[in-house]
Amino acid sequence: MTPRFNLLDEPWLPVQFVDGRVRDVGLLELFERSGEIGALAETAPPSLIAEYRLLLAITHRALSWAHGSWKDKDRARWYREGLPQDALRDYLQHWRERFWLFHAEQPFMQVAALATAAETAELRFDCSTVTIDQLYGNAMFDHGVFAKSPRQPAVVLRDLLGFFQFVPGGFFPGKKLKSSDKAGPLVNTAAVLPLGSSLRETLCLALHPSTAAAADDLPSWERAPATIAQLQAAPTLASGPNDRYSRMSRSVLLLPSASGEVEAVQMAAGLALGDDPNAPDPMASYRAGKDMLVRVTFTEGRAFWRDLPALVPDAEGKACQPASVLGWAANLHPYLGALQIEQPLLIAGLASDQAKLLRWRCEQIALPVALLADPQPAGFLRSEVRRAEALYEQIRILATSMLADTMPDPRSKDTRARARAVLDASAAAATFFATAERSLPALMQRIGVGDGDGASRDWSASLLQAAEACWEILHRHLGQSPLALRAEARTWPRFRALLRELQLATPNLQPSKEAQA
């Protein structure tokens, strides 16, 4: 096979320049112009995060080759003056042969052995198999639905990177090799990445430290070609971020057409990633669960800002565990002076239920730098978000009782369970938290500058408005039947008591006319 489509030269990564232009570039041009590029322009959240992780692994290895080790002051210099272009260019040119997408011996992040292994040689699947949104909830591995549909190499490559990071665990084709395998590193994760005003700044903010162990933390293209025996072996722990960022969670081989498109893929078990509670993924954050810390993901009907406390430091380490990448960004800021008051964050990923894709999302939030580095203001933010959660829970209890009073046998457990289900299916929670969210940036800014009293006062006013808006939704949902009016009349005094507690904190703000009635 003649090598084709080298990632260093071919335009395959969509980027947006700081002047607004969007186009595809190859790796050499991307690093050469990283100060002119604002951000990656990938539209699929899983692929977006995966592409950033690929660039971080390349950057880390290139700097390790050239400098051996570095400190935060070096990152700050690169942040301001630019990444070492000679180091990046020399590294990529040294490994040029490993960046061919189509190659007989070691195609980029693929397993050439699939073409000749008895267990996999005859397996052929549509090239959309490595598209993560096509994988979830679809019979992609049914030979009956296979149809030739050639796709451009750049598109398949971007899909493949997201697939490796977010693929669910469980069944996949090639049962003779292994009947199931582990999930990708970021399955069911809302991955977080600190952003700069340019790609160069983003890479410096999110760059993992150089350590003595980093010499053994090799990305997939620096390793020997994967063998069938390795694919059949037990899961292995990641050697570090570079390994995680480029781990081939499934073994894949792209099959080119005569015209250079991808016409089919071969797929089987990958280099399974073992669970390591002592070394969580650098982009995954954890919040308190019932018995342990649980990974932060996107939840249906739940605004992500409600999990903001998981992104800021906790002095005791019991309430949350922020992603390591946030700590690396926080460590850089003291060397930047007043260049950044706020730290924009990209949160992207997907949530799934086994093989069913529930949602994928991509959000941006700007956190004051003080909240990333100092546990004291971070704790204040955590308490204010908890206050919002507690208030809505009180409203939820009142509303459940009110709805149950409109149903037969209102005191039975089954009736109250039905009432909770009706409430949770309504717009009450979305209305409450969406109204409160309008004041979230002001809350964080006041906390960031040390104005705790003002932050608490304004947040109380916002929660008062959110409670009123939520109750209006409940009032409309309840209807105007005699039974409904009687149930609301019984509940109204207790709801007003909640409003009075908020008014004490915001003496200059009066409740709406409806609340005074």
LINNORQUI-V804463 format. One record per residue. N is the residue number from 0. SS is DSSP state (a for helix, b for strand, c for the rest). BURIAL is 1 if it has 16 or more other ideal C-beta (glycine too) atoms within 10 Angstrom, else 0. Layout:
n->N ss->SS burial->BURIAL
n->N ss->SS burial->BURIAL
This chain:
n->0 ss->c burial->0
n->1 ss->c burial->0
n->2 ss->c burial->0
n->3 ss->b burial->0
n->4 ss->b burial->1
n->5 ss->b burial->1
n->6 ss->c burial->1
n->7 ss->c burial->1
n->8 ss->c burial->0
n->9 ss->c burial->1
n->10 ss->c burial->0
n->11 ss->c burial->1
n->12 ss->b burial->1
n->13 ss->b burial->1
n->14 ss->b burial->1
n->15 ss->b burial->1
n->16 ss->b burial->1
n->17 ss->c burial->0
n->18 ss->c burial->0
n->19 ss->c burial->0
n->20 ss->c burial->0
n->21 ss->b burial->0
n->22 ss->b burial->0
n->23 ss->b burial->0
n->24 ss->b burial->1
n->25 ss->c burial->1
n->26 ss->a burial->1
n->27 ss->a burial->1
n->28 ss->a burial->1
n->29 ss->a burial->1
n->30 ss->a burial->1
n->31 ss->a burial->1
n->32 ss->c burial->0
n->33 ss->c burial->1
n->34 ss->c burial->0
n->35 ss->c burial->0
n->36 ss->b burial->1
n->37 ss->b burial->1
n->38 ss->b burial->1
n->39 ss->b burial->1
n->40 ss->c burial->1
n->41 ss->c burial->1
n->42 ss->c burial->0
n->43 ss->c burial->1
n->44 ss->a burial->1
n->45 ss->a burial->1
n->46 ss->a burial->1
n->47 ss->a burial->1
n->48 ss->a burial->1
n->49 ss->a burial->1
n->50 ss->a burial->1
n->51 ss->a burial->1
n->52 ss->a burial->1
n->53 ss->a burial->1
n->54 ss->a burial->1
n->55 ss->a burial->1
n->56 ss->a burial->1
n->57 ss->a burial->1
n->58 ss->a burial->1
n->59 ss->a burial->1
n->60 ss->a burial->1
n->61 ss->a burial->1
n->62 ss->a burial->1
n->63 ss->a burial->1
n->64 ss->a burial->0
n->65 ss->a burial->0
n->66 ss->a burial->0
n->67 ss->c burial->0
n->68 ss->c burial->0
n->69 ss->c burial->1
n->70 ss->c burial->0
n->71 ss->a burial->1
n->72 ss->a burial->0
n->73 ss->a burial->1
n->74 ss->a burial->1
n->75 ss->a burial->1
n->76 ss->a burial->1
n->77 ss->a burial->1
n->78 ss->a burial->1
n->79 ss->a burial->0
n->80 ss->a burial->0
n->81 ss->c burial->0
n->82 ss->c burial->1
n->83 ss->c burial->1
n->84 ss->a burial->0
n->85 ss->a burial->0
n->86 ss->a burial->1
n->87 ss->a burial->1
n->88 ss->a burial->1
n->89 ss->a burial->0
n->90 ss->a burial->1
n->91 ss->a burial->1
n->92 ss->a burial->0
n->93 ss->a burial->0
n->94 ss->c burial->1
n->95 ss->a burial->0
n->96 ss->a burial->0
n->97 ss->a burial->1
n->98 ss->a burial->1
n->99 ss->b burial->1
n->100 ss->b burial->1
n->101 ss->b burial->1
n->102 ss->c burial->1
n->103 ss->c burial->0
n->104 ss->c burial->0
n->105 ss->c burial->1
n->106 ss->c burial->1
n->107 ss->c burial->1
n->108 ss->c burial->1
n->109 ss->c burial->1
n->110 ss->c burial->1
n->111 ss->a burial->1
n->112 ss->a burial->1
n->113 ss->a burial->1
n->114 ss->a burial->0
n->115 ss->c burial->0
n->116 ss->c burial->1
n->117 ss->c burial->0
n->118 ss->c burial->1
n->119 ss->c burial->1
n->120 ss->c burial->0
n->121 ss->c burial->0
n->122 ss->c burial->1
n->123 ss->c burial->1
n->124 ss->b burial->1
n->125 ss->c burial->1
n->126 ss->a burial->1
n->127 ss->a burial->1
n->128 ss->a burial->1
n->129 ss->a burial->1
n->130 ss->c burial->1
n->131 ss->a burial->1
n->132 ss->a burial->1
n->133 ss->a burial->1
n->134 ss->a burial->1
n->135 ss->c burial->1
n->136 ss->c burial->0
n->137 ss->c burial->1
n->138 ss->c burial->0
n->139 ss->c burial->1
n->140 ss->c burial->1
n->141 ss->c burial->0
n->142 ss->a burial->0
n->143 ss->a burial->0
n->144 ss->a burial->0
n->145 ss->c burial->0
n->146 ss->c burial->0
n->147 ss->c burial->0
n->148 ss->c burial->0
n->149 ss->c burial->1
n->150 ss->b burial->1
n->151 ss->c burial->0
n->152 ss->a burial->1
n->153 ss->a burial->1
n->154 ss->a burial->1
n->155 ss->a burial->1
n->156 ss->a burial->1
n->157 ss->a burial->1
n->158 ss->a burial->1
n->159 ss->a burial->1
n->160 ss->a burial->1
n->161 ss->a burial->1
n->162 ss->a burial->1
n->163 ss->a burial->1
n->164 ss->a burial->1
n->165 ss->a burial->1
n->166 ss->c burial->1
n->167 ss->c burial->1
n->168 ss->c burial->1
n->169 ss->b burial->0
n->170 ss->b burial->0
n->171 ss->c burial->1
n->172 ss->c burial->1
n->173 ss->c burial->1
n->174 ss->c burial->0
n->175 ss->c burial->0
n->176 ss->c burial->1
n->177 ss->c burial->1
n->178 ss->c burial->0
n->179 ss->b burial->0
n->180 ss->b burial->1
n->181 ss->c burial->1
n->182 ss->c burial->1
n->183 ss->c burial->1
n->184 ss->c burial->1
n->185 ss->c burial->1
n->186 ss->c burial->1
n->187 ss->c burial->1
n->188 ss->b burial->1
n->189 ss->b burial->1
n->190 ss->b burial->1
n->191 ss->b burial->1
n->192 ss->b burial->1
n->193 ss->b burial->1
n->194 ss->c burial->1
n->195 ss->c burial->1
n->196 ss->c burial->0
n->197 ss->c burial->1
n->198 ss->a burial->1
n->199 ss->a burial->1
n->200 ss->a burial->1
n->201 ss->a burial->1
n->202 ss->a burial->1
n->203 ss->a burial->1
n->204 ss->a burial->1
n->205 ss->a burial->1
n->206 ss->c burial->1
n->207 ss->c burial->1
n->208 ss->c burial->1
n->209 ss->c burial->1
n->210 ss->c burial->0
n->211 ss->a burial->0
n->212 ss->a burial->0
n->213 ss->a burial->1
n->214 ss->a burial->0
n->215 ss->a burial->0
n->216 ss->c burial->1
n->217 ss->c burial->1
n->218 ss->c burial->1
n->219 ss->a burial->1
n->220 ss->a burial->1
n->221 ss->a burial->0
n->222 ss->c burial->1
n->223 ss->c burial->0
n->224 ss->c burial->0
n->225 ss->c burial->1
n->226 ss->c burial->0
n->227 ss->a burial->1
n->228 ss->a burial->0
n->229 ss->a burial->1
n->230 ss->a burial->1
n->231 ss->a burial->0
n->232 ss->c burial->0
n->233 ss->c burial->0
n->234 ss->c burial->0
n->235 ss->b burial->0
n->236 ss->c burial->0
n->237 ss->c burial->1
n->238 ss->c burial->1
n->239 ss->c burial->1
n->240 ss->a burial->1
n->241 ss->a burial->1
n->242 ss->a burial->1
n->243 ss->a burial->1
n->244 ss->a burial->1
n->245 ss->a burial->1
n->246 ss->c burial->1
n->247 ss->c burial->1
n->248 ss->c burial->1
n->249 ss->b burial->1
n->250 ss->b burial->1
n->251 ss->b burial->1
n->252 ss->b burial->1
n->253 ss->b burial->1
n->254 ss->b burial->1
n->255 ss->b burial->1
n->256 ss->c burial->0
n->257 ss->c burial->0
n->258 ss->c burial->0
n->259 ss->c burial->0
n->260 ss->c burial->1
n->261 ss->b burial->1
n->262 ss->b burial->1
n->263 ss->b burial->1
n->264 ss->b burial->1
n->265 ss->b burial->1
n->266 ss->b burial->1
n->267 ss->b burial->1
n->268 ss->b burial->1
n->269 ss->c burial->1
n->270 ss->c burial->1
n->271 ss->c burial->1
n->272 ss->b burial->1
n->273 ss->c burial->0
n->274 ss->c burial->0
n->275 ss->c burial->0
n->276 ss->c burial->0
n->277 ss->c burial->0
n->278 ss->c burial->0
n->279 ss->c burial->1
n->280 ss->c burial->1
n->281 ss->c burial->1
n->282 ss->c burial->1
n->283 ss->c burial->1
n->284 ss->c burial->1
n->285 ss->b burial->1
n->286 ss->b burial->1
n->287 ss->b burial->0
n->288 ss->c burial->0
n->289 ss->c burial->0
n->290 ss->c burial->0
n->291 ss->c burial->0
n->292 ss->b burial->1
n->293 ss->b burial->0
n->294 ss->b burial->1
n->295 ss->c burial->1
n->296 ss->c burial->1
n->297 ss->c burial->1
n->298 ss->c burial->0
n->299 ss->c burial->0
n->300 ss->c burial->0
n->301 ss->c burial->0
n->302 ss->c burial->1
n->303 ss->a burial->1
n->304 ss->a burial->1
n->305 ss->a burial->1
n->306 ss->a burial->1
n->307 ss->a burial->1
n->308 ss->a burial->1
n->309 ss->a burial->1
n->310 ss->a burial->1
n->311 ss->c burial->1
n->312 ss->c burial->1
n->313 ss->c burial->1
n->314 ss->c burial->0
n->315 ss->c burial->0
n->316 ss->c burial->0
n->317 ss->c burial->0
n->318 ss->c burial->1
n->319 ss->b burial->1
n->320 ss->b burial->1
n->321 ss->c burial->1
n->322 ss->c burial->1
n->323 ss->a burial->1
n->324 ss->a burial->1
n->325 ss->a burial->1
n->326 ss->a burial->0
n->327 ss->a burial->1
n->328 ss->a burial->1
n->329 ss->a burial->1
n->330 ss->a burial->1
n->331 ss->a burial->1
n->332 ss->a burial->1
n->333 ss->c burial->0
n->334 ss->c burial->1
n->335 ss->c burial->1
n->336 ss->c burial->0
n->337 ss->c burial->0
n->338 ss->c burial->0
n->339 ss->c burial->1
n->340 ss->c burial->0
n->341 ss->b burial->1
n->342 ss->b burial->1
n->343 ss->b burial->1
n->344 ss->b burial->1
n->345 ss->b burial->1
n->346 ss->b burial->1
n->347 ss->b burial->1
n->348 ss->b burial->1
n->349 ss->b burial->1
n->350 ss->b burial->1
n->351 ss->b burial->1
n->352 ss->b burial->0
n->353 ss->c burial->0
n->354 ss->c burial->0
n->355 ss->b burial->0
n->356 ss->b burial->1
n->357 ss->b burial->0
n->358 ss->b burial->0
n->359 ss->b burial->1
n->360 ss->b burial->0
n->361 ss->b burial->1
n->362 ss->b burial->0
n->363 ss->b burial->0
n->364 ss->b burial->1
n->365 ss->b burial->0
n->366 ss->b burial->1
n->367 ss->b burial->1
n->368 ss->a burial->1
n->369 ss->a burial->1
n->370 ss->a burial->1
n->371 ss->a burial->1
n->372 ss->a burial->1
n->373 ss->c burial->1
n->374 ss->a burial->0
n->375 ss->a burial->0
n->376 ss->a burial->1
n->377 ss->a burial->1
n->378 ss->a burial->1
n->379 ss->a burial->1
n->380 ss->a burial->1
n->381 ss->a burial->1
n->382 ss->a burial->0
n->383 ss->a burial->1
n->384 ss->a burial->1
n->385 ss->a burial->0
n->386 ss->a burial->1
n->387 ss->a burial->1
n->388 ss->a burial->0
n->389 ss->a burial->0
n->390 ss->a burial->1
n->391 ss->a burial->1
n->392 ss->a burial->0
n->393 ss->a burial->1
n->394 ss->a burial->1
n->395 ss->a burial->1
n->396 ss->a burial->0
n->397 ss->a burial->1
n->398 ss->a burial->1
n->399 ss->a burial->1
n->400 ss->a burial->1
n->401 ss->a burial->1
n->402 ss->a burial->1
n->403 ss->a burial->1
n->404 ss->c burial->1
n->405 ss->c burial->1
n->406 ss->c burial->1
n->407 ss->c burial->0
n->408 ss->c burial->0
n->409 ss->c burial->1
n->410 ss->c burial->0
n->411 ss->c burial->0
n->412 ss->a burial->0
n->413 ss->a burial->0
n->414 ss->a burial->1
n->415 ss->a burial->1
n->416 ss->a burial->0
n->417 ss->a burial->0
n->418 ss->a burial->1
n->419 ss->a burial->1
n->420 ss->a burial->0
n->421 ss->a burial->1
n->422 ss->a burial->1
n->423 ss->a burial->0
n->424 ss->a burial->0
n->425 ss->c burial->1
n->426 ss->c burial->0
n->427 ss->a burial->1
n->428 ss->a burial->1
n->429 ss->a burial->0
n->430 ss->a burial->1
n->431 ss->a burial->1
n->432 ss->a burial->1
n->433 ss->a burial->0
n->434 ss->a burial->1
n->435 ss->a burial->1
n->436 ss->a burial->1
n->437 ss->c burial->0
n->438 ss->c burial->1
n->439 ss->a burial->1
n->440 ss->a burial->0
n->441 ss->a burial->0
n->442 ss->a burial->1
n->443 ss->a burial->1
n->444 ss->a burial->1
n->445 ss->a burial->1
n->446 ss->a burial->1
n->447 ss->a burial->1
n->448 ss->c burial->0
n->449 ss->c burial->0
n->450 ss->c burial->0
n->451 ss->a burial->0
n->452 ss->a burial->0
n->453 ss->a burial->0
n->454 ss->a burial->1
n->455 ss->a burial->1
n->456 ss->a burial->1
n->457 ss->a burial->1
n->458 ss->a burial->1
n->459 ss->a burial->1
n->460 ss->a burial->1
n->461 ss->a burial->1
n->462 ss->a burial->1
n->463 ss->a burial->1
n->464 ss->a burial->1
n->465 ss->a burial->1
n->466 ss->a burial->1
n->467 ss->a burial->1
n->468 ss->a burial->1
n->469 ss->a burial->1
n->470 ss->a burial->1
n->471 ss->a burial->0
n->472 ss->a burial->1
n->473 ss->a burial->1
n->474 ss->a burial->0
n->475 ss->a burial->0
n->476 ss->a burial->1
n->477 ss->a burial->1
n->478 ss->c burial->0
n->479 ss->c burial->0
n->480 ss->c burial->0
n->481 ss->a burial->0
n->482 ss->a burial->0
n->483 ss->a burial->1
n->484 ss->a burial->0
n->485 ss->a burial->0
n->486 ss->a burial->1
n->487 ss->a burial->1
n->488 ss->a burial->0
n->489 ss->a burial->0
n->490 ss->a burial->1
n->491 ss->a burial->1
n->492 ss->a burial->0
n->493 ss->a burial->0
n->494 ss->a burial->1
n->495 ss->a burial->1
n->496 ss->a burial->0
n->497 ss->a burial->1
n->498 ss->a burial->1
n->499 ss->a burial->0
n->500 ss->a burial->0
n->501 ss->a burial->1
n->502 ss->a burial->1
n->503 ss->a burial->0
n->504 ss->a burial->1
n->505 ss->c burial->1
n->506 ss->c burial->0
n->507 ss->c burial->0
n->508 ss->c burial->0
n->509 ss->c burial->0
n->510 ss->c burial->1
n->511 ss->c burial->0
n->512 ss->a burial->0
n->513 ss->a burial->0
n->514 ss->a burial->1
n->515 ss->a burial->0
n->516 ss->c burial->0
